[in-house]
Amino acid sequence: MLSSGRATTLHDVDEALRRPQTSTIPHPDLKKAGIVTTARLTERGLQLALDLDRFIAGDLSGLIDAETSTDLDLDAALLVFDTSALPHESPALALVLASSFLTAVWVYRPWKRLIVL
């Protein structure tokens, strides 16, 4: 969650990777010694930022680059992700089917899970 109260999106992650702030250096002693700099953080995060471009402006844009729908109930007994509009050869379909989101959210829920795609 951002200080503005808005949920973090991939656009925010991309911005943080491309233009890290000095305040994001985890240990002040590393910053003071010059061991970790924003230039080094940018260098380390650039490949991930470039990979995220596909989800932000590439062929997978529109799938996971915005805030989660406010009416999504992660405590519901059933979640349905309608993928019928996605072409069978679309890389987006594989992304949805293999989504770690479902695993991360539902794996620790105490009840049975039913996923319909």
MMTF fields as JSON, N, C-alpha, C and O atoms, coordinates in Angstrom:
{
  "mmtfVersion": "1.0.0",
  "mmtfProducer": "UNKNOWN",
  "numBonds": 467,
  "numAtoms": 468,
  "numGroups": 117,
  "numChains": 1,
  "numModels": 1,
  "chainsPerModel": [1],
  "groupsPerChain": [117],
  "chainIdList": ["A"],
  "bondAtomList": [4, 2, 8, 6, 12, 10, 16, 14, 20, 18, 24, 22, 28, 26, 32, 30, 36, 34, 40, 38, 44, 42, 48, 46, 52, 50, 56, 54, 60, 58, 64, 62, 68, 66, 72, 70, 76, 74, 80, 78, 84, 82, 88, 86, 92, 90, 96, 94, 100, 98, 104, 102, 108, 106, 112, 110, 116, 114, 120, 118, 124, 122, 128, 126, 132, 130, 136, 134, 140, 138, 144, 142, 148, 146, 152, 150, 156, 154, 160, 158, 164, 162, 168, 166, 172, 170, 176, 174, 180, 178, 184, 182, 188, 186, 192, 190, 196, 194, 200, 198, 204, 202, 208, 206, 212, 210, 216, 214, 220, 218, 224, 222, 228, 226, 232, 230, 236, 234, 240, 238, 244, 242, 248, 246, 252, 250, 256, 254, 260, 258, 264, 262, 268, 266, 272, 270, 276, 274, 280, 278, 284, 282, 288, 286, 292, 290, 296, 294, 300, 298, 304, 302, 308, 306, 312, 310, 316, 314, 320, 318, 324, 322, 328, 326, 332, 330, 336, 334, 340, 338, 344, 342, 348, 346, 352, 350, 356, 354, 360, 358, 364, 362, 368, 366, 372, 370, 376, 374, 380, 378, 384, 382, 388, 386, 392, 390, 396, 394, 400, 398, 404, 402, 408, 406, 412, 410, 416, 414, 420, 418, 424, 422, 428, 426, 432, 430, 436, 434, 440, 438, 444, 442, 448, 446, 452, 450, 456, 454, 460, 458, 464, 462],
  "bondOrderList": [1, 1, 1, 1, 1, 1, 1, 1, 1, 1, 1, 1, 1, 1, 1, 1, 1, 1, 1, 1, 1, 1, 1, 1, 1, 1, 1, 1, 1, 1, 1, 1, 1, 1, 1, 1, 1, 1, 1, 1, 1, 1, 1, 1, 1, 1, 1, 1, 1, 1, 1, 1, 1, 1, 1, 1, 1, 1, 1, 1, 1, 1, 1, 1, 1, 1, 1, 1, 1, 1, 1, 1, 1, 1, 1, 1, 1, 1, 1, 1, 1, 1, 1, 1, 1, 1, 1, 1, 1, 1, 1, 1, 1, 1, 1, 1, 1, 1, 1, 1, 1, 1, 1, 1, 1, 1, 1, 1, 1, 1, 1, 1, 1, 1, 1, 1],
  "groupList": [{"groupName": "MET", "atomNameList": ["N", "CA", "C", "O"], "elementList": ["N", "C", "C", "O"], "formalChargeList": [0, 0, 0, 0], "bondAtomList": [1, 0, 2, 1, 3, 2], "bondOrderList": [1, 1, 2], "singleLetterCode": "M", "chemCompType": "L-PEPTIDE LINKING"}, {"groupName": "LEU", "atomNameList": ["N", "CA", "C", "O"], "elementList": ["N", "C", "C", "O"], "formalChargeList": [0, 0, 0, 0], "bondAtomList": [1, 0, 2, 1, 3, 2], "bondOrderList": [1, 1, 2], "singleLetterCode": "L", "chemCompType": "L-PEPTIDE LINKING"}, {"groupName": "SER", "atomNameList": ["N", "CA", "C", "O"], "elementList": ["N", "C", "C", "O"], "formalChargeList": [0, 0, 0, 0], "bondAtomList": [1, 0, 2, 1, 3, 2], "bondOrderList": [1, 1, 2], "singleLetterCode": "S", "chemCompType": "L-PEPTIDE LINKING"}, {"groupName": "GLY", "atomNameList": ["N", "CA", "C", "O"], "elementList": ["N", "C", "C", "O"], "formalChargeList": [0, 0, 0, 0], "bondAtomList": [1, 0, 2, 1, 3, 2], "bondOrderList": [1, 1, 2], "singleLetterCode": "G", "chemCompType": "PEPTIDE LINKING"}, {"groupName": "ARG", "atomNameList": ["N", "CA", "C", "O"], "elementList": ["N", "C", "C", "O"], "formalChargeList": [0, 0, 0, 0], "bondAtomList": [1, 0, 2, 1, 3, 2], "bondOrderList": [1, 1, 2], "singleLetterCode": "R", "chemCompType": "L-PEPTIDE LINKING"}, {"groupName": "ALA", "atomNameList": ["N", "CA", "C", "O"], "elementList": ["N", "C", "C", "O"], "formalChargeList": [0, 0, 0, 0], "bondAtomList": [1, 0, 2, 1, 3, 2], "bondOrderList": [1, 1, 2], "singleLetterCode": "A", "chemCompType": "L-PEPTIDE LINKING"}, {"groupName": "THR", "atomNameList": ["N", "CA", "C", "O"], "elementList": ["N", "C", "C", "O"], "formalChargeList": [0, 0, 0, 0], "bondAtomList": [1, 0, 2, 1, 3, 2], "bondOrderList": [1, 1, 2], "singleLetterCode": "T", "chemCompType": "L-PEPTIDE LINKING"}, {"groupName": "HIS", "atomNameList": ["N", "CA", "C", "O"], "elementList": ["N", "C", "C", "O"], "formalChargeList": [0, 0, 0, 0], "bondAtomList": [1, 0, 2, 1, 3, 2], "bondOrderList": [1, 1, 2], "singleLetterCode": "H", "chemCompType": "L-PEPTIDE LINKING"}, {"groupName": "ASP", "atomNameList": ["N", "CA", "C", "O"], "elementList": ["N", "C", "C", "O"], "formalChargeList": [0, 0, 0, 0], "bondAtomList": [1, 0, 2, 1, 3, 2], "bondOrderList": [1, 1, 2], "singleLetterCode": "D", "chemCompType": "L-PEPTIDE LINKING"}, {"groupName": "VAL", "atomNameList": ["N", "CA", "C", "O"], "elementList": ["N", "C", "C", "O"], "formalChargeList": [0, 0, 0, 0], "bondAtomList": [1, 0, 2, 1, 3, 2], "bondOrderList": [1, 1, 2], "singleLetterCode": "V", "chemCompType": "L-PEPTIDE LINKING"}, {"groupName": "GLU", "atomNameList": ["N", "CA", "C", "O"], "elementList": ["N", "C", "C", "O"], "formalChargeList": [0, 0, 0, 0], "bondAtomList": [1, 0, 2, 1, 3, 2], "bondOrderList": [1, 1, 2], "singleLetterCode": "E", "chemCompType": "L-PEPTIDE LINKING"}, {"groupName": "PRO", "atomNameList": ["N", "CA", "C", "O"], "elementList": ["N", "C", "C", "O"], "formalChargeList": [0, 0, 0, 0], "bondAtomList": [1, 0, 2, 1, 3, 2], "bondOrderList": [1, 1, 2], "singleLetterCode": "P", "chemCompType": "L-PEPTIDE LINKING"}, {"groupName": "GLN", "atomNameList": ["N", "CA", "C", "O"], "elementList": ["N", "C", "C", "O"], "formalChargeList": [0, 0, 0, 0], "bondAtomList": [1, 0, 2, 1, 3, 2], "bondOrderList": [1, 1, 2], "singleLetterCode": "Q", "chemCompType": "L-PEPTIDE LINKING"}, {"groupName": "ILE", "atomNameList": ["N", "CA", "C", "O"], "elementList": ["N", "C", "C", "O"], "formalChargeList": [0, 0, 0, 0], "bondAtomList": [1, 0, 2, 1, 3, 2], "bondOrderList": [1, 1, 2], "singleLetterCode": "I", "chemCompType": "L-PEPTIDE LINKING"}, {"groupName": "LYS", "atomNameList": ["N", "CA", "C", "O"], "elementList": ["N", "C", "C", "O"], "formalChargeList": [0, 0, 0, 0], "bondAtomList": [1, 0, 2, 1, 3, 2], "bondOrderList": [1, 1, 2], "singleLetterCode": "K", "chemCompType": "L-PEPTIDE LINKING"}, {"groupName": "PHE", "atomNameList": ["N", "CA", "C", "O"], "elementList": ["N", "C", "C", "O"], "formalChargeList": [0, 0, 0, 0], "bondAtomList": [1, 0, 2, 1, 3, 2], "bondOrderList": [1, 1, 2], "singleLetterCode": "F", "chemCompType": "L-PEPTIDE LINKING"}, {"groupName": "TRP", "atomNameList": ["N", "CA", "C", "O"], "elementList": ["N", "C", "C", "O"], "formalChargeList": [0, 0, 0, 0], "bondAtomList": [1, 0, 2, 1, 3, 2], "bondOrderList": [1, 1, 2], "singleLetterCode": "W", "chemCompType": "L-PEPTIDE LINKING"}, {"groupName": "TYR", "atomNameList": ["N", "CA", "C", "O"], "elementList": ["N", "C", "C", "O"], "formalChargeList": [0, 0, 0, 0], "bondAtomList": [1, 0, 2, 1, 3, 2], "bondOrderList": [1, 1, 2], "singleLetterCode": "Y", "chemCompType": "L-PEPTIDE LINKING"}],
  "groupTypeList": [0, 1, 2, 2, 3, 4, 5, 6, 6, 1, 7, 8, 9, 8, 10, 5, 1, 4, 4, 11, 12, 6, 2, 6, 13, 11, 7, 11, 8, 1, 14, 14, 5, 3, 13, 9, 6, 6, 5, 4, 1, 6, 10, 4, 3, 1, 12, 1, 5, 1, 8, 1, 8, 4, 15, 13, 5, 3, 8, 1, 2, 3, 1, 13, 8, 5, 10, 6, 2, 6, 8, 1, 8, 1, 8, 5, 5, 1, 1, 9, 15, 8, 6, 2, 5, 1, 11, 7, 10, 2, 11, 5, 1, 5, 1, 9, 1, 5, 2, 2, 15, 1, 6, 5, 9, 16, 9, 17, 4, 11, 16, 14, 4, 1, 13, 9, 1],
  "groupIdList": [1, 2, 3, 4, 5, 6, 7, 8, 9, 10, 11, 12, 13, 14, 15, 16, 17, 18, 19, 20, 21, 22, 23, 24, 25, 26, 27, 28, 29, 30, 31, 32, 33, 34, 35, 36, 37, 38, 39, 40, 41, 42, 43, 44, 45, 46, 47, 48, 49, 50, 51, 52, 53, 54, 55, 56, 57, 58, 59, 60, 61, 62, 63, 64, 65, 66, 67, 68, 69, 70, 71, 72, 73, 74, 75, 76, 77, 78, 79, 80, 81, 82, 83, 84, 85, 86, 87, 88, 89, 90, 91, 92, 93, 94, 95, 96, 97, 98, 99, 100, 101, 102, 103, 104, 105, 106, 107, 108, 109, 110, 111, 112, 113, 114, 115, 116, 117],
  "secStructList": [7, 7, 6, 6, 1, 7, 7, 7, 7, 2, 2, 2, 2, 2, 2, 2, 2, 2, 1, 7, 7, 4, 4, 4, 7, 1, 7, 2, 2, 2, 2, 2, 6, 6, 1, 1, 7, 2, 2, 2, 2, 2, 2, 2, 2, 2, 2, 2, 2, 2, 2, 2, 2, 2, 2, 2, 6, 1, 6, 6, 6, 6, 6, 1, 1, 1, 7, 7, 7, 6, 6, 7, 7, 6, 6, 1, 1, 3, 3, 3, 7, 7, 7, 6, 6, 1, 7, 6, 6, 7, 2, 2, 2, 2, 2, 2, 2, 6, 7, 2, 2, 2, 2, 2, 2, 2, 6, 6, 7, 1, 1, 7, 7, 3, 3, 3, 7],
  "xCoordList": [0.85, 0.0, 0.899, 1.871, 0.562, 1.324, 0.868, -0.205, 1.693, 1.335, 0.056, -0.615, -0.289, -1.517, -2.756, -3.881, -2.552, -3.668, -4.072, -4.942, -3.444, -3.724, -2.903, -1.767, -3.477, -2.761, -1.599, -1.695, -0.526, 0.641, 0.31, -0.334, 0.752, 0.546, 1.907, 2.941, 1.903, 3.153, 3.809, 5.035, 3.02, 3.582, 4.452, 5.517, 4.001, 4.763, 6.044, 7.099, 5.949, 7.124, 8.137, 9.333, 7.665, 8.536, 9.25, 10.456, 8.518, 9.106, 10.159, 11.228, 9.867, 10.815, 12.081, 13.173, 11.943, 13.108, 13.96, 15.187, 13.32, 14.056, 14.63, 15.67, 13.954, 14.373, 14.284, 13.468, 15.12, 15.044, 15.424, 16.265, 14.796, 15.077, 16.16, 16.279, 16.936, 17.972, 17.372, 18.021, 16.151, 15.498, 15.215, 14.893, 15.327, 15.066, 16.294, 16.197, 17.44, 18.638, 18.428, 18.26, 18.436, 17.98, 18.822, 18.257, 20.113, 20.954, 21.72, 22.531, 21.472, 22.138, 23.663, 24.304, 24.249, 25.703, 26.208, 27.302, 25.42, 25.802, 25.742, 26.588, 24.736, 24.61, 25.762, 26.385, 26.041, 27.096, 28.461, 29.279, 28.703, 29.986, 30.07, 31.13, 28.955, 28.951, 28.905, 29.107, 28.639, 28.58, 27.323, 27.356, 26.21, 24.949, 24.538, 24.414, 24.33, 23.92, 22.655, 22.293, 21.996, 20.807, 21.205, 20.431, 22.379, 22.842, 22.987, 22.624, 23.514, 23.676, 22.312, 22.096, 21.394, 20.045, 19.377, 18.704, 19.557, 18.99, 19.579, 18.856, 20.885, 21.55, 21.02, 20.774, 20.846, 20.371, 18.915, 18.542, 18.091, 16.672, 16.261, 15.109, 17.195, 16.836, 16.302, 15.327, 16.894, 16.413, 14.977, 14.156, 14.676, 13.3, 12.364, 11.262, 12.79, 11.962, 11.696, 10.574, 12.707, 12.53, 11.599, 10.805, 11.69, 10.786, 9.342, 8.41, 9.157, 7.808, 7.154, 5.93, 7.971, 7.424, 6.38, 5.41, 6.579, 5.626, 4.244, 3.226, 4.211, 2.941, 2.351, 1.154, 3.19, 2.733, 2.368, 1.344, 3.193, 2.948, 3.015, 2.816, 3.289, 3.442, 2.194, 1.074, 2.417, 1.299, 0.505, -0.58, 1.009, 0.279, -0.298, -0.807, -0.214, -0.741, -2.259, -2.957, -2.729, -4.152, -4.566, -5.693, -3.669, -4.024, -3.788, -4.675, -2.6, -2.257, -1.58, -0.888, -1.763, -1.026, -1.854, -1.405, -3.031, -3.868, -4.192, -3.82, -4.885, -5.299, -6.271, -6.997, -6.278, -7.219, -8.626, -8.836, -9.569, -10.963, -11.405, -11.113, -12.107, -12.531, -13.597, -13.776, -14.302, -15.355, -14.85, -15.651, -13.545, -12.976, -12.965, -12.366, -13.618, -13.711, -12.803, -13.174, -11.617, -10.657, -11.04, -10.417, -12.044, -12.532, -13.727, -14.275, -14.126, -15.266, -14.921, -13.755, -15.937, -15.737, -15.401, -14.88, -15.698, -15.466, -14.996, -15.606, -13.916, -13.451, -13.493, -13.048, -14.024, -14.106, -13.345, -13.623, -12.402, -11.665, -12.081, -11.74, -12.808, -13.312, -12.226, -11.927, -11.653, -10.594, -11.103, -10.308, -12.411, -12.975, -12.654, -12.68, -12.352, -12.047, -10.586, -10.204, -9.775, -8.359, -8.149, -8.691, -7.368, -7.077, -6.315, -5.509, -6.561, -5.912, -4.392, -3.691, -3.872, -2.425, -1.817, -0.612, -2.636, -2.164, -1.278, -1.607, -0.148, 0.669, -0.071, 0.265, -1.061, -1.85, -2.613, -2.782, -3.065, -3.807, -2.917, -3.342, -1.692, -0.751, -0.464, -0.324, -0.376, -0.134, -1.272, -1.041, -2.486, -3.639, -3.698, -3.946, -3.473, -3.565, -2.498, -2.745, -1.332, -0.226, -0.057, 0.992, -1.044, -0.935, -0.522, -1.185, 0.573, 1.003, 0.13, 0.133, -0.614, -1.549, -2.529, -2.748, -3.11, -4.07, -3.411, -3.967, -2.236, -1.532, -1.193, -1.422, -0.649, -0.223, -1.392, -1.253, -2.518, -3.661, -4.428, -4.823, -4.638, -5.524, -4.831, -5.501, -3.544, -2.881, -3.022, -3.021, -3.14, -3.226, -4.644, -4.836, -5.627, -7.022, -7.44, -7.082, -8.194, -8.51, -9.575, -9.791, -10.229, -11.292, -10.868, -9.819, -11.69, -11.423, -11.499, -12.249, -10.705, -10.688, -11.144, -10.777, -11.937, -12.382, -12.07, -12.559, -11.265, -10.873, -11.458, -11.232, -12.202, -12.801, -12.2, -12.314, -11.543, -10.976, -11.705, -11.394],
  "yCoordList": [-1.165, 0.0, 1.233, 1.313, 2.17, 3.415, 4.387, 4.232, 5.387, 6.381, 7.124, 7.662, 7.163, 7.822, 6.993, 7.471, 5.747, 4.862, 4.013, 3.149, 4.254, 3.484, 2.205, 2.197, 1.131, -0.139, -0.035, 0.654, -0.71, -0.754, -1.572, -2.617, -1.092, -1.805, -2.1, -1.666, -2.828, -3.097, -1.813, -1.746, -0.8, 0.486, 1.069, 1.625, 0.942, 1.445, 0.641, 1.207, -0.667, -1.531, -1.177, -1.077, -0.989, -0.622, 0.699, 0.819, 1.664, 2.971, 2.83, 3.433, 2.044, 1.859, 1.144, 1.431, 0.222, -0.488, 0.404, 0.318, 1.248, 2.117, 3.357, 3.867, 3.844, 5.073, 4.9, 5.553, 4.025, 3.795, 5.052, 5.842, 5.211, 6.346, 5.949, 4.78, 6.917, 6.653, 6.013, 5.192, 6.374, 5.836, 4.338, 3.705, 3.764, 2.329, 1.464, 0.237, 2.086, 1.318, 0.789, 1.571, -0.544, -1.14, -0.851, -0.724, -0.742, -0.548, 0.767, 0.918, 1.715, 3.017, 2.916, 3.736, 1.925, 1.784, 1.418, 1.825, 0.657, 0.315, 1.545, 1.735, 2.372, 3.61, 4.549, 5.128, 4.699, 5.613, 5.193, 6.04, 3.89, 3.38, 3.39, 3.122, 3.698, 3.726, 2.354, 2.216, 1.335, -0.034, -0.242, -0.893, 0.319, 0.244, 1.66, 2.522, 1.89, 3.205, 3.043, 1.93, 4.142, 4.051, 3.604, 2.92, 3.974, 3.515, 1.993, 1.334, 1.444, -0.025, -0.708, -1.759, -0.108, -0.666, -0.651, -1.611, 0.421, 0.518, -0.568, -1.237, -0.73, -1.752, -3.146, -3.95, -3.428, -4.749, -4.999, -6.134, -3.948, -4.116, -3.906, -4.146, -3.457, -3.09, -4.261, -4.088, -5.434, -6.567, -6.921, -7.201, -6.91, -7.179, -6.099, -6.403, -4.847, -3.755, -3.95, -3.742, -4.344, -4.587, -5.769, -5.751, -6.791, -7.939, -7.538, -8.065, -6.619, -6.156, -5.368, -5.245, -4.834, -4.066, -4.863, -4.301, -6.152, -7.0, -6.951, -6.998, -6.856, -6.824, -5.419, -5.252, -4.415, -3.027, -2.455, -1.787, -2.714, -2.113, -3.117, -2.745, -4.363, -5.37, -6.192, -5.757, -7.396, -8.256, -8.775, -9.324, -8.618, -9.056, -7.892, -8.081, -6.686, -5.53, -5.657, -6.197, -5.147, -5.204, -6.387, -6.428, -7.359, -8.541, -8.341, -8.598, -7.884, -7.786, -6.461, -6.375, -5.436, -4.198, -3.096, -1.954, -3.426, -2.44, -2.954, -4.067, -2.128, -2.558, -3.727, -3.846, -4.578, -5.688, -5.131, -4.149, -5.742, -5.307, -5.258, -6.164, -4.2, -4.038, -5.043, -5.319, -5.59, -6.557, -8.004, -8.929, -8.209, -9.548, -9.984, -9.321, -11.081, -11.602, -12.826, -13.933, -12.606, -13.693, -14.702, -15.759, -14.399, -15.349, -16.149, -16.978, -15.904, -16.622, -18.1, -18.468, -18.924, -20.362, -20.709, -21.788, -19.795, -20.053, -18.779, -17.723, -18.872, -17.783, -18.288, -19.398, -17.478, -17.858, -16.824, -15.628, -17.273, -16.42, -16.824, -17.908, -15.955, -16.246, -15.934, -14.77, -16.958, -16.799, -17.064, -17.198, -17.139, -17.519, -16.517, -16.883, -15.273, -14.283, -14.324, -13.653, -15.093, -15.181, -16.222, -17.323, -15.893, -16.878, -18.066, -17.891, -19.253, -20.456, -20.391, -20.983, -19.697, -19.601, -18.414, -18.178, -17.675, -16.492, -16.86, -17.761, -16.155, -16.381, -15.958, -16.401, -15.117, -14.676, -15.832, -15.877, -16.746, -17.893, -18.735, -19.159, -18.973, -19.722, -18.978, -19.591, -17.662, -16.858, -17.019, -17.192, -16.964, -17.102, -18.506, -18.668, -19.514, -20.897, -21.225, -21.998, -20.651, -20.959, -19.901, -19.823, -19.124, -17.97, -18.364, -19.156, -17.798, -18.03, -17.255, -17.515, -16.302, -15.53, -16.455, -16.335, -17.368, -18.292, -19.154, -19.365, -19.641, -20.475, -19.693, -20.164, -18.502, -17.699, -17.311, -17.292, -17.007, -16.555, -17.72, -17.668, -18.75, -19.82, -20.986, -21.767, -21.128, -22.313, -22.433, -23.545, -21.33, -21.373, -21.216, -21.059, -21.254, -21.157, -22.5, -23.55, -22.478, -23.715, -24.589, -25.715, -24.123, -24.915, -25.444, -25.076, -26.3, -26.807, -25.668, -24.709, -25.793, -24.757, -25.339, -26.454, -24.575, -24.961, -23.809, -22.697, -24.066, -23.035, -23.387, -24.484, -22.473, -22.678, -21.655, -20.451, -22.137, -21.247, -21.481, -20.835],
  "zCoordList": [0.0, 0.0, 0.0, 0.752, -0.841, -0.933, 0.139, 0.721, 0.392, 1.412, 1.044, 1.924, -0.231, -0.684, -0.352, -0.501, 0.098, 0.39, -0.797, -0.682, -1.936, -3.141, -3.115, -2.641, -3.623, -3.693, -4.677, -5.692, -4.374, -5.246, -6.496, -6.409, -7.649, -8.909, -9.548, -9.039, -10.647, -11.364, -11.852, -11.945, -12.164, -12.589, -11.475, -11.743, -10.228, -9.078, -8.877, -8.59, -9.026, -8.891, -9.977, -9.705, -11.19, -12.309, -12.018, -12.233, -11.54, -11.213, -10.116, -10.205, -9.087, -7.981, -8.45, -7.959, -9.391, -9.911, -10.801, -10.778, -11.575, -12.508, -11.839, -12.257, -10.8, -10.117, -8.6, -7.948, -8.038, -6.591, -5.809, -6.238, -4.676, -3.798, -2.796, -2.429, -2.364, -1.366, -0.125, 0.524, 0.21, 1.41, 1.305, 2.311, 0.114, -0.042, 0.219, 0.214, 0.445, 0.795, 2.21, 3.146, 2.373, 3.628, 4.868, 5.955, 4.759, 5.935, 5.801, 4.888, 6.696, 6.609, 6.544, 5.887, 7.212, 7.189, 5.792, 5.402, 5.045, 3.671, 2.774, 1.9, 3.002, 2.235, 2.581, 1.691, 3.872, 4.329, 3.794, 3.435, 3.742, 3.25, 1.723, 1.156, 1.058, -0.4, -1.038, -2.244, -0.228, -0.746, -1.577, -2.621, -1.101, -1.836, -2.191, -1.321, -3.473, -3.975, -4.811, -5.192, -5.089, -5.941, -7.349, -8.019, -7.797, -9.123, -9.128, -10.102, -8.05, -7.966, -7.868, -8.471, -7.107, -7.026, -8.393, -8.768, -9.13, -10.478, -11.379, -12.118, -11.306, -12.106, -11.775, -12.675, -10.496, -10.077, -10.468, -10.765, -10.469, -10.744, -12.182, -12.541, -13.019, -14.385, -15.199, -15.929, -15.105, -15.897, -15.523, -16.397, -14.234, -13.81, -14.334, -14.79, -14.272, -14.799, -16.285, -16.747, -17.028, -18.467, -18.709, -19.651, -17.869, -17.997, -17.691, -18.298, -16.764, -16.419, -17.552, -17.602, -18.458, -19.587, -20.359, -20.867, -20.444, -21.193, -20.544, -21.235, -19.21, -18.481, -18.421, -18.186, -18.632, -18.527, -19.897, -20.039, -20.892, -22.205, -23.348, -24.504, -23.05, -24.097, -24.32, -24.049, -24.82, -25.189, -23.993, -24.178, -22.787, -21.596, -20.795, -19.691, -21.361, -20.636, -20.475, -21.333, -19.367, -19.079, -18.23, -17.737, -18.047, -17.262, -15.771, -14.957, -15.418, -13.997, -13.652, -12.638, -14.47, -14.24, -13.565, -13.473, -13.105, -12.415, -11.014, -10.641, -10.257, -8.924, -9.042, -10.029, -8.037, -7.991, -7.844, -7.133, -8.498, -8.415, -6.958, -6.179, -6.604, -5.211, -4.814, -3.628, -5.783, -5.449, -5.409, -5.273, -5.525, -5.441, -3.978, -3.13, -3.692, -2.329, -2.205, -2.594, -1.659, -1.538, -0.468, -0.367, 0.324, 1.324, 0.818, 1.544, -0.416, -0.991, -1.155, -1.299, -1.132, -1.317, -2.763, -3.043, -3.674, -5.089, -5.77, -5.605, -6.534, -7.386, -8.82, -9.11, -9.702, -11.109, -11.923, -11.83, -12.708, -13.625, -15.032, -15.506, -15.682, -17.023, -18.047, -18.311, -18.606, -19.603, -21.017, -21.947, -21.182, -22.483, -23.587, -24.762, -23.248, -24.281, -24.709, -25.668, -24.019, -24.365, -25.459, -25.368, -26.494, -27.537, -26.948, -26.033, -27.458, -26.943, -27.065, -26.244, -28.054, -28.233, -27.486, -27.573, -26.76, -26.052, -24.866, -24.094, -24.724, -23.533, -22.27, -21.172, -22.422, -21.28, -20.651, -19.433, -21.46, -20.94, -20.032, -18.957, -20.463, -19.63, -18.338, -17.28, -18.426, -17.224, -16.231, -15.034, -16.724, -15.842, -15.251, -14.056, -16.076, -15.604, -14.571, -13.645, -14.721, -13.825, -12.741, -12.101, -12.548, -11.652, -10.24, -9.57, -9.821, -8.444, -7.476, -6.273, -8.009, -7.181, -6.473, -5.267, -7.218, -6.623, -5.554, -4.476, -5.866, -4.91, -3.651, -2.536, -3.834, -2.688, -1.794, -0.571, -2.376, -1.589, -0.99, 0.175, -1.753, -1.311, -0.614, 0.062, -0.751, -0.218, 1.298, 1.827, 1.989, 3.445, 3.971, 5.176, 3.108, 3.547, 4.143, 3.608, 5.245, 5.948, 5.289, 5.738, 4.269, 3.653, 2.288, 1.76, 1.739, 0.396, -0.596, -0.416, -1.65, -2.681, -4.006, -4.376, -4.698, -6.021, -6.947, -6.751, -7.948, -8.903, -10.25, -10.761, -10.827, -12.144, -13.076, -12.844, -14.155, -15.157, -16.473, -17.474]
}
